[in-house]
Amino acid sequence: MTASNLDDVLVLIPARMASTRLPGKPLADICGLPMIVQVALRAKEAEIGRVVIAVDDEEVFEAVSKAGFEVVMTRKDHQSGSDRIFEALHKVDPDARARIVVNVQGDLPTIDPETIRAALRPLDEETVDIATLTVEITDEEERTNPNVVKVVGSPLSETRLHALYFTRATAPYGQGPLYHHIGLYAYRRAVLEKFVSLGPSALEKRESLEQLRALEAGMRIDVEIVKTVPLGVDTPADLEKARRILSARKA
């Protein structure tokens, strides 16, 4: 399998309306478009495959459909984005044509399309089950911030790690780089099906990190090292920053 085989790849973008810090987040206006549409545009610009938005609200469904993107309604009670994309996967690809599923978070309106493309690269190695992304930490505050998830991994090359663990702690100990995990995933379809069938694991519950379920189940996760962390929009201040970034790109 190669990353250029577009028929094999399905990009799913989960969008939930239930945000406590930024109510109605998917519909927040950024440069004249709802945020979820801006994310869809970045995914389309990545040109890696079919793009579908998985929503849980009629108003979001209509906004995405009006913008010309494929959209599917999913249940409101999903506990995670992976559960939502799994439901969407079976609705939009019942014949299992897609062998790779890319999960792009619905609150990354300024993400570089090249960053999305980078998530596919580790899957060129057939023994990799799940691929994700990371950035080397340069901000000292991030090293000890529990909201910044760190990847602990064995270097495979200058741009790739084999993940051994993910943690909110400062790790690994000692001299050397630390890596900030970016929660964008590319799954082999069969692996996603297995993943969602498993209950939350012990370390997953302890760290509140879903990807640890995969590691505890013996799945291989490789991590592509990219240059910048995409802005995740969680607060009104983040939203204003996203507006400034996209306005500057359009200028």
Secondary structure by P-SEA (a helix, b strand, c coil): ccccccccbbbbbbbbccccccccccccccccccaaaaaaaaaaaacccbbbbbbccaaaaaaaaaabbbbbbbbcccccaaaaaaaaaaaacccccccbbbbbbcccccccaaaaaaaacccccccccccccccccccccccccccbbbbbccccccccccccccccccccccbbbbbbbbccccccaaaaaaaaacccccccccccccaaaaaaabbbbbbbbbcccccccccaaaaaaaaaaaaaaac
